[in-house]
Amino acid sequence: MFKYLEAIEELPKELKGPFVRILELFREDIAETVKRSDFERFEKATEENFNKVWGSIHELAEAQKRTEQEIKILAVELKDTRKMVGGLSDAFGYTLKNEAYKALPKLLARDFNIEVEGRLIRKYIEYPDGRHDEVNIFGKAKKNGRDLWVVGESKVRMSKKEINDFLKMVERLGSVIRGDKLLLGVTHTIMPDIEKYAQSKGIKVYWSYEF
């Protein structure tokens, strides 16, 4: 029996308790059984029972190891899936921007009588302190002979937080980019209340299907 006591130490923590309890029950039965039974027969039967119990415990321990390994594999696969989904989302976002650069000049001419000078681009604007902002849609334009800047944000699914972040960036840009600005929001989808919020802040929203 002592060899099982030693073997218990090799078991996972959560399996030690149940197996120790089994040993205690056997111990309680030993004294009473020895009083009324032949010890050799008892010892043999006990050994056989213990072997069966130990086999079951061992199977449980092995099953737990397999489960833990499967969980690790699933965690890795989930991480890879998240990376893949993130990559697809980025790719779709870049595609949305690229389509916007080509389509917006005609839409701005139609809706605002604005003529884009050159082309619209994605640009990093640097500040005197070394910091910078990435502007998704940026370019020079003219309206009735007057210069203005086109500044836009492009998001696959535009949220109120993203609109507020964009407005804060526009406020920062005012320190280095002087003059009037036309604010744009380009998106694949946006909830009606969020679109109204953007419009109330002076942001013209274009949906991807308009391209």
C-alpha positions in Angstrom: 0.0 0.0 0.0 2.9 2.3 0.8 3.9 2.4 -2.9 0.6 4.0 -3.7 1.2 6.7 -1.0 4.5 7.5 -2.8 2.9 7.4 -6.2 0.2 10.0 -5.1 2.9 12.6 -5.1 3.2 12.2 -8.9 -0.5 12.9 -9.4 -1.9 16.3 -10.5 -3.0 18.4 -7.5 -6.7 18.1 -8.2 -6.5 14.2 -8.3 -4.6 13.8 -5.0 -7.5 14.6 -2.8 -9.9 11.9 -4.2 -7.2 9.2 -4.2 -6.1 10.0 -0.6 -9.7 9.6 0.5 -9.8 6.2 -1.2 -6.8 5.1 0.7 -8.3 6.3 4.0 -11.5 4.2 3.3 -9.3 1.2 2.6 -7.4 1.8 5.9 -10.7 2.0 7.8 -11.7 -1.4 6.3 -8.4 -3.1 6.9 -8.6 -3.5 10.7 -12.1 -4.8 10.7 -11.5 -7.1 7.7 -8.3 -8.6 9.2 -10.2 -9.5 12.4 -12.5 -11.8 10.5 -10.5 -12.8 7.4 -7.4 -14.5 6.4 -4.7 -11.8 6.0 -3.1 -13.2 2.9 -6.4 -13.4 1.0 -7.2 -9.9 2.1 -3.8 -8.6 1.1 -4.2 -10.2 -2.4 -7.7 -8.8 -2.9 -6.7 -5.4 -1.6 -3.7 -5.4 -4.1 -6.1 -6.2 -7.0 -8.5 -3.6 -6.0 -5.8 -1.0 -5.6 -4.4 -1.9 -9.0 -7.8 -1.3 -10.5 -8.2 2.0 -8.7 -4.7 3.1 -9.6 -5.4 2.2 -13.2 -8.4 4.5 -13.2 -6.5 7.3 -11.5 -3.7 6.9 -14.0 -6.2 7.1 -16.9 -7.7 10.2 -15.4 -4.3 11.8 -15.1 -3.4 11.0 -18.7 -6.8 12.3 -19.9 -6.1 15.5 -18.1 -2.7 15.8 -19.7 -4.3 15.3 -23.2 -7.0 17.9 -22.4 -4.4 20.4 -21.3 -2.4 19.8 -24.5 -5.5 20.2 -26.6 -6.3 23.5 -24.8 -2.8 24.7 -25.6 -3.3 23.8 -29.2 -6.7 25.5 -29.4 -5.2 28.6 -27.8 -2.5 28.7 -30.5 -5.1 28.2 -33.2 -7.3 30.9 -31.8 -4.3 33.3 -31.7 -3.6 32.5 -35.4 -7.2 33.0 -36.3 -7.3 36.4 -34.6 -4.2 37.4 -36.6 -5.7 36.2 -39.8 -9.0 38.1 -39.1 -7.0 41.2 -38.1 -5.0 40.9 -41.4 -8.2 40.7 -43.4 -9.7 43.7 -41.6 -6.5 45.7 -42.3 -6.6 44.6 -46.0 -10.3 45.7 -46.3 -9.5 49.0 -44.6 -6.6 49.7 -47.0 -8.9 48.8 -50.0 -11.5 51.2 -48.7 -9.0 54.0 -48.5 -7.6 53.3 -52.0 -11.0 53.4 -53.5 -11.8 56.6 -51.7 -8.7 58.4 -53.1 -9.9 57.6 -56.6 -13.6 58.3 -56.1 -13.7 61.4 -53.8 -12.5 64.0 -56.3 -15.5 63.5 -58.5 -17.9 63.3 -55.5 -16.5 66.5 -54.0 -16.8 68.3 -57.4 -20.4 67.1 -57.6 -21.5 67.8 -54.0 -19.4 70.9 -53.1 -18.1 72.3 -56.4 -14.6 71.6 -55.0 -11.6 70.9 -57.3 -9.0 68.7 -55.8 -5.4 69.8 -56.7 -3.2 66.9 -57.5 -4.4 63.8 -55.7 -5.7 62.8 -52.3 -3.2 60.8 -50.2 -2.6 59.3 -46.8 -0.1 61.5 -45.0 1.8 61.8 -41.7 1.7 65.3 -40.3 4.6 66.2 -38.1 4.5 68.7 -35.2 7.3 70.9 -33.9 7.7 68.7 -30.8 8.4 65.6 -32.9 5.0 63.9 -32.6 2.9 63.1 -35.6 -0.6 62.2 -36.7 -1.6 59.9 -39.6 -4.3 61.5 -41.7 -6.1 58.9 -43.7 -7.3 61.3 -46.4 -5.4 64.5 -47.1 -5.0 66.9 -49.9 -5.3 70.5 -51.3 -8.4 71.8 -53.1 -10.1 74.9 -54.3 -13.6 76.1 -54.1 -14.6 79.2 -56.1 -10.9 80.2 -56.3 -10.4 79.8 -52.5 -7.9 77.4 -51.1 -8.9 74.8 -48.6 -7.7 71.5 -47.2 -9.5 68.1 -47.5 -9.0 66.1 -44.3 -10.7 62.8 -43.9 -11.0 59.7 -41.7 -11.6 56.2 -43.2 -13.0 53.4 -41.1 -14.7 50.1 -42.1 -17.3 50.6 -39.3 -17.2 54.1 -38.0 -18.0 54.7 -34.3 -18.7 57.8 -32.2 -15.3 57.3 -30.5 -13.5 57.3 -33.8 -15.3 60.5 -34.8 -14.3 62.2 -31.6 -10.7 61.0 -32.0 -10.7 62.4 -35.6 -12.1 65.8 -34.4 -9.3 66.0 -31.7 -6.7 65.3 -34.4 -8.2 68.0 -36.6 -7.9 70.4 -33.7 -4.2 69.5 -33.3 -3.7 69.9 -37.1 -4.8 73.5 -36.7 -1.5 74.4 -35.2 0.5 73.5 -38.4 -2.1 73.5 -41.2 -3.7 76.9 -41.6 -6.8 77.7 -43.6 -10.3 76.2 -44.1 -10.8 72.5 -44.0 -13.4 70.2 -45.4 -13.9 67.3 -43.1 -14.8 63.9 -44.5 -15.7 60.5 -43.1 -15.4 57.4 -45.4 -16.9 54.1 -44.1 -18.3 50.8 -45.2 -21.1 51.0 -42.6 -22.2 53.4 -39.9 -25.3 53.4 -37.6 -27.9 56.2 -38.4 -27.4 57.9 -35.1 -23.6 57.9 -35.5 -23.9 59.4 -39.0 -26.2 62.1 -37.7 -23.6 62.8 -35.0 -20.9 63.1 -37.6 -22.9 65.5 -39.7 -23.7 67.6 -36.7 -19.9 68.0 -36.2 -19.5 69.2 -39.8 -18.3 65.9 -41.2 -19.5 64.8 -44.6 -20.0 61.0 -44.6 -19.5 58.9 -47.7 -20.4 55.3 -47.8 -18.3 52.8 -49.7 -21.1 51.9 -52.1 -21.0 55.5 -53.4 -17.6 54.7 -54.9 
